[in-house]
Amino acid sequence: MPVKSEDEPFLLALRKATMTEHLEAMGKSPSDDDHKMHIWYCFEHAELILNENSDVVGMVKSFVDGNTLEIIQLQISPHYQNQGIGRSVIEKLLEDPKILEVQLSVLKQNPARILYERLGFAIEREGEEDYFMRLKR
């Protein structure tokens, strides 16, 4: 379901719940304005993630450029993590047969990296704070 501007309070709470711990581990103390900057970045590519009960459980931002899928953000509410939702979102995105590769970045402290590796992503390069990962099909 496409994100609307009135979803900002949910998106802010989601971002804080999913990112603050990792950012603080890096010595950062993001303000609400910092979080909102990331919320509004590529906002037009954002979709709410619903579970089988139609509960909003997260958000994904992605776009396709040629044969490459770029996953900008994937955030699942902590209450719904480790239930296969992130995996199923990525698998759904990969259903498009024209996609030949997928790119994303993940903070080094974020355990989501393990999910990405299980799905076949490999670390292509390492930044100061992130791993840049790629899946080729």
N, C-alpha and C positions, 0 to 999 in steps of 0.2 A: 504494500500500500504506500503510495507516495507520501512523503513528509510534507506537512504544511507549517507555515510560520507559527501557528498556534500550538504546535507540538514542542516549541522551544523549552518550556519548563520540564517536560519529560526528558527531552534530549540532554538538557543540562544535568538533571539528576542522574541519568544513565551514564553520561561521560564522567561525572565525578565518581560514581560508584565503580566504574570499570577502569579508570585511568589514574586517579589520584594516588593510589598506593604505589604504582609503578613510577610515576613522576617524582614522588617524594623520595623513593629509593635512589633516584638519580640526583637528589639534592635540590629539587625544584619544588616550589610552593605556588602552584598555579592559582590565579584569581578566577572569579567567575567570568571576567572579561576575557581572560586567556582561554578558558574553556569555550566560551561563546565564539571566539575567533575560529576555533576548530569546527564547531558545530556549523557555522555558516560557510565554511570553505567547501566549495563544490556542492552546496546545498541542493542544487537542482538534480543531483544524481543520487539523492538519499531516498531510501525506502524503509518503512517500518517493517519489522519482522513480527509476524503473528504466529502463535502456536495453534495446535489443533482445536483449542477452545476459543480462538479468536482473541486471546490476551496479547497485548503488545509486550514482546519480550526482548526487543532489541532494535538495532538499526544497522543497515549496511549502505555504504556508498561505493558505487562502482560505475565504470563506464567502459565501453569497448572502443578501441581505436584500431581500425583495420582488423587484424586477427589477434590482437592482444587485449585481454581483459585486465584492467587495472582495478584492484580492490583498494580503495582509499582508506576506508574504515569499516570494521566489523566489530560491533559491540553487542554483547549479550548480557542482559541483567544478571548480576551475580546469583540471584535466586534460581535462574534457569540455566546456569552454566553446567557443563559436564553431563548434559542430557542429549547430546548429539545434534543440537540445534545449529551450532556453527558449522559443523560438518555438512548438514543437510542444506544449509544456505549456499555453501561453496559448491556442493554437488549440483544444486539447481542452477547456479550461475554457469556451470560447465556444460550444461545440456546443449548449449548452442554449438553445433558442429563446426562452425567457422572459426571458433576460438582455438588457436594453436598454442598460445602461451598465456600465462597469468602472472602478473607481477604484484607484489605487495611489500610493505615494510612492516616490521614489528619491533617494538622496543626490546632491547636485550633482556630485560627482566621479566618480560611478559611470557607466562607459560603457554600462551596461544601458539608460540613457535612450535611446540611439540605437536599440536594438531596439524599445523601446516606441513611439518615434516612427514607425518603419517599419511597425509594426502599426496605426498610426492614432491612437495616443494623442496628446493635446495637453496642454501645460502649462496648467493651470487657474489655479494660483497658485504663488507662490514663497515658501517659508519661509526661515528663516535658513540651514538646512543642507540642505533638501530641495526638490524640485519635487513638487507634487501634480498628478498627471496623471489624465486622464479620457478614456475612449473611449465615444462614444455611437453606438448602432447604429440 
